[in-house]
């Protein structure tokens, strides 16, 4: 009898142990499911208020798993996975949470990155005082280079065609001045358009390099690139020699100044000299300075016109290249009807004749 009682008591203890372990496994699964669902609700609520609660479910589940009792045998806990299966999250979703945490900050409580970040990065870079001084110097040298050819042309015409305004014959004076000034206008138009087109091409080329992250200082400084005011400055620099000499002339009569004005700046003084020689001194020397507007306005205006012409040319080239890439063929034949719903024969051969 004693042996039977011992066997019954041991069987009961085994049943009670299995039931307790099954109960603890169920409780552990319920605790884990509740923790995960709580974190999911916190994350959703935080998103509604514009901020995001930090989600670190894998780490917390690991900590809670350390405090749980040992997992019973597989046979006795077969029901637990079925009850807690809905609470388990896929690995891809947990990885997504981690990436979002990094985007919001180390603790998951940072602000969302601003949508205007690309616009901020596209802003012009700031330069130190030394870099700004070097930028101005490089731009000035580039403007001098653009004004060099117009100045040379001014000197050449002043020492050749326009120099004939000194003849006593009025017809020769008028012809030399009109013909010479006409050639000067053509030269200013040509140089203005050329400088504007070259500056716009340089702008487009350097813009692509800046997008690729180029660190070259001339590219970052935008040296030589198009700006509307540069055409007027180039014209002013090309005529600055006349400006200095004429200001000196207004304060006194110097032989060297008269020589340079006649042979280097004849384009500016010849119209007024012809008028004064034939009508008397009706125009004072300070009024000669109005000729400064002659190269400034022409070169500045056609500098902008050259930019617009170059931009249209590049747009037309890009349009043709796009049409080629899309396979469009712009052939027009009188025999084809281009009304809607009509198929146009674009084959290489038609009626036995090869195009």
C-alpha positions in Angstrom: 0.0 0.0 0.0 2.8 2.3 0.9 4.4 1.7 -2.5 1.2 2.4 -4.3 0.7 5.7 -2.4 4.3 6.7 -3.3 3.6 6.0 -6.9 0.4 8.0 -6.9 2.0 11.0 -5.2 4.9 11.0 -7.6 2.4 10.9 -10.6 0.5 13.8 -9.1 3.6 15.8 -8.6 4.6 15.2 -12.2 1.2 16.4 -13.4 1.3 19.4 -11.2 4.8 20.3 -12.5 3.8 19.9 -16.1 0.7 22.1 -15.5 2.7 24.8 -13.7 5.4 24.9 -16.5 2.6 25.1 -19.1 1.0 27.9 -17.2 4.3 29.8 -16.9 4.9 29.4 -20.6 1.4 30.8 -21.4 2.0 33.7 -19.0 5.3 34.5 -20.6 3.8 34.5 -24.0 1.0 36.8 -22.9 3.5 39.2 -21.2 5.5 39.4 -24.4 2.5 39.9 -26.6 1.2 42.7 -24.3 4.6 44.4 -24.3 4.8 44.3 -28.1 1.3 45.6 -28.6 1.9 48.4 -26.1 5.0 49.5 -28.0 3.1 49.4 -31.3 0.3 51.6 -29.9 2.9 54.1 -28.5 4.6 54.3 -31.9 1.3 55.0 -33.7 0.2 57.6 -31.1 3.6 59.3 -31.4 3.4 59.5 -35.2 0.0 61.2 -34.9 1.5 64.0 -32.8 4.4 64.6 -35.3 7.0 62.7 -33.2 7.9 59.1 -33.1 8.3 57.0 -30.0 11.4 54.9 -29.8 10.7 51.3 -30.7 13.3 48.8 -29.5 11.1 45.7 -29.3 13.8 43.1 -30.0 16.1 44.4 -27.2 13.2 44.6 -24.6 11.9 41.2 -25.6 15.4 39.7 -25.1 15.5 41.3 -21.6 12.1 40.0 -20.7 13.1 36.6 -22.0 15.9 36.5 -19.5 13.5 36.9 -16.6 11.1 34.2 -17.8 11.3 30.7 -16.4 13.0 28.0 -18.5 11.1 26.9 -21.5 9.4 23.6 -21.0 9.7 20.7 -23.4 8.4 21.2 -26.9 5.5 18.8 -26.4 4.1 20.7 -23.4 4.4 24.2 -24.9 2.9 23.4 -28.3 -0.1 25.7 -27.6 2.1 28.8 -26.6 3.4 29.6 -30.1 -0.1 29.4 -31.5 -1.4 32.0 -28.9 1.6 34.4 -29.3 2.1 34.0 -33.0 0.2 37.2 -33.8 2.5 39.1 -31.5 5.7 38.1 -33.2 7.0 40.6 -35.8 8.8 39.7 -38.9 12.5 40.5 -39.1 12.0 42.9 -42.0 9.7 45.0 -40.0 12.1 45.1 -37.0 14.9 46.1 -39.4 12.6 48.9 -40.8 12.1 50.2 -37.2 15.9 50.3 -36.7 16.4 52.3 -39.9 13.7 54.7 -38.8 15.3 55.1 -35.4 18.6 56.0 -37.0 16.8 58.6 -39.2 15.1 60.1 -36.2 18.2 60.1 -33.9 20.2 57.8 -31.7 17.4 57.6 -29.1 14.6 57.6 -31.6 13.3 61.0 -30.4 14.9 63.4 -32.9 13.1 65.5 -35.5 12.3 64.3 -38.9 14.8 65.5 -41.5 13.6 68.6 -43.3 12.3 68.3 -46.8 14.1 71.5 -47.7 17.5 69.9 -47.2 18.3 69.6 -51.0 17.3 73.3 -51.4 19.6 74.3 -48.6 22.5 72.3 -50.1 21.9 74.0 -53.4 22.4 77.5 -51.9 25.5 79.4 -52.8 28.5 78.5 -50.6 29.8 81.1 -48.1 33.4 82.3 -48.6 36.0 83.6 -46.1 37.2 87.2 -46.6 40.4 85.9 -48.3 38.4 83.8 -50.6 36.0 86.7 -51.4 39.0 88.9 -52.2 40.4 86.3 -54.5 37.0 85.8 -56.2 36.8 89.5 -56.9 40.4 89.5 -58.3 39.7 86.5 -60.6 36.5 88.1 -61.9 38.2 91.4 -62.6 41.0 89.7 -64.6 38.3 87.8 -66.6 36.5 91.1 -67.3 39.8 92.6 -68.5 40.2 89.7 -70.9 36.8 90.3 -72.3 37.5 94.0 -72.8 40.9 93.5 -74.4 39.7 92.9 -78.0 37.1 95.8 -78.1 39.9 98.2 -76.8 42.3 97.0 -79.6 39.6 97.5 -82.2 38.9 101.0 -80.9 42.6 101.9 -81.3 42.9 100.3 -84.8 39.8 102.2 -86.1 41.0 105.4 -84.5 44.4 105.3 -86.2 43.0 104.3 -89.6 39.5 105.2 -91.0 38.4 107.6 -88.3 41.7 109.5 -88.6 40.6 111.0 -91.9 38.2 113.3 -90.0 41.1 115.8 -89.8 40.9 116.5 -93.6 39.7 120.0 -94.6 37.1 118.5 -97.0 33.7 118.2 -95.2 32.6 115.2 -97.3 35.7 113.3 -96.4 35.2 114.2 -92.7 31.6 113.0 -92.8 32.4 109.8 -94.7 35.3 108.9 -92.4 33.2 109.5 -89.2 30.0 107.7 -90.4 31.9 104.7 -91.9 34.2 104.4 -89.0 31.5 104.7 -86.3 29.4 102.1 -88.3 32.3 99.6 -88.2 32.8 100.3 -84.5 29.1 99.5 -83.9 29.4 96.3 -85.8 32.5 95.4 -83.7 30.8 96.2 -80.4 27.8 94.0 -81.5 30.0 91.1 -82.5 32.1 91.2 -79.3 29.1 91.7 -77.1 27.2 88.7 -78.6 30.4 86.6 -78.5 31.1 87.4 -74.9 27.5 86.7 -73.8 27.3 83.3 -75.6 30.7 82.2 -74.2 29.7 83.2 -70.7 26.5 81.2 -70.9 28.3 78.1 -72.3 30.7 78.3 -69.4 27.8 78.7 -66.9 26.1 75.5 -68.2 29.3 73.5 -68.2 30.3 74.6 -64.7 26.8 74.1 -63.4 27.1 70.4 -64.2 30.5 70.2 -62.5 29.1 71.8 -59.4 26.3 69.2 -59.2 29.0 66.5 -59.4 30.7 68.1 -56.3 33.7 69.8 -58.0 35.9 71.8 -55.6 37.8 73.9 -58.2 37.8 77.5 -56.9 37.0 79.0 -60.3 34.0 76.8 -60.6 32.8 77.6 -57.1 33.5 81.3 -57.6 31.5 81.3 -60.9 34.4 83.1 -62.6 33.6 84.1 -66.1 30.0 82.8 -66.0 27.1 84.8 -67.3 25.6 87.7 -65.4 23.6 90.5 -67.0 25.8 93.3 -65.5 29.0 91.9 -66.9 28.4 93.1 -70.5 28.0 96.7 -69.3 31.2 96.4 -67.2 33.2 95.0 -70.1 32.0 98.0 -72.2 33.0 100.4 -69.5 36.4 98.9 -69.0 37.1 99.1 -72.8 36.2 102.8 -72.8 37.9 103.6 -69.4 41.1 104.8 -71.2 39.1 107.5 -73.0 37.3 108.4 -69.7 40.6 109.1 -68.0 42.1 111.1 -70.8 39.0 113.2 -71.4 38.7 114.1 -67.7 42.3 115.4 -67.8 41.4 117.3 -71.0 38.6 119.0 -69.2 41.0 120.5 -66.7 43.8 121.6 -69.1 45.3 121.5 -72.6 48.1 118.9 -72.6 49.9 117.9 -75.8 50.3 114.2 -74.8 46.6 114.0 -73.9 45.6 115.5 -77.2 47.8 113.0 -79.1 46.4 110.0 -77.3 42.8 111.2 -77.7 43.3 111.7 -81.4 45.1 108.4 -82.2 43.7 106.1 -79.5 40.2 107.5 -78.9 39.3 109.0 -82.2 36.1 107.0 -82.2 34.9 109.2 -79.3 36.1 112.7 -80.2 35.8 112.7 -84.0 32.0 113.4 -84.2 32.3 116.4 -81.9 35.5 117.7 -83.5 33.8 117.7 -86.9 30.9 119.7 -85.5 33.1 122.2 -83.7 35.4 122.7 -86.8 32.4 123.5 -89.1 30.0 125.3 -86.7 32.4 126.8 -84.2 33.1 125.6 -80.7 29.4 124.8 -79.8 30.1 121.6 -77.8 32.2 121.9 -74.7 34.8 119.3 -73.7 32.7 117.8 -70.7 30.0 116.8 -73.2 32.5 114.6 -74.9 32.1 112.2 -72.0 28.6 111.2 -73.2 30.4 109.1 -75.8 31.2 106.7 -73.0 27.6 105.4 -73.2 28.3 104.4 -76.8 30.3 101.2 -76.1 28.7 100.5 -72.7 25.1 100.3 -73.9 25.9 98.5 -77.1 28.1 95.8 -75.6 25.9 95.4 -72.6 22.7 95.0 -74.6 24.2 92.5 -77.1 25.9 90.6 -74.3 22.4 89.7 -73.0 21.2 89.1 -76.6 24.1 86.7 -77.2 23.2 84.7 -74.1 19.6 84.3 -75.2 20.7 83.3 -78.7 23.0 80.7 -77.2 20.3 79.4 -74.9 17.8 79.0 -77.8 20.5 77.2 -79.8 21.2 74.7 -77.0 17.5 74.1 -76.4 17.0 73.3 -80.1 20.0 70.9 -80.0 18.5 69.2 -76.9 15.1 69.0 -78.6 16.6 67.4 -81.7 18.5 64.9 -79.6 15.4 64.0 -77.6 13.5 63.4 -80.8 16.2 61.1 -82.0 16.2 59.2 -78.8 12.5 58.8 -78.9 12.7 57.6 -82.5 10.6 60.4 -84.0 11.1 61.0 -87.7 10.0 64.3 -89.2 9.4 63.5 -92.8 6.5 65.1 -94.6 5.1 63.8 -97.9 2.3 65.3 -99.9 0.9 61.9 -100.6 0.4 61.1 -96.9 -2.6 62.2 -95.0 -1.7 63.3 -91.5 -5.3 63.5 -90.1 -6.0 61.7 -86.8 -6.5 58.0 -87.2 -4.4 57.7 -90.4 -1.3 55.5 -90.5 1.7 57.0 -92.2 4.0 54.7 -94.1 7.6 55.4 -92.9 9.2 52.3 -94.3 12.5 52.6 -96.2 10.9 51.3 -99.5 7.6 52.3 -101.1 6.3 51.2 -104.4 9.5 49.5 -105.2 11.5 52.7 -104.9 14.1 53.0 -102.1 14.4 56.4 -100.5 
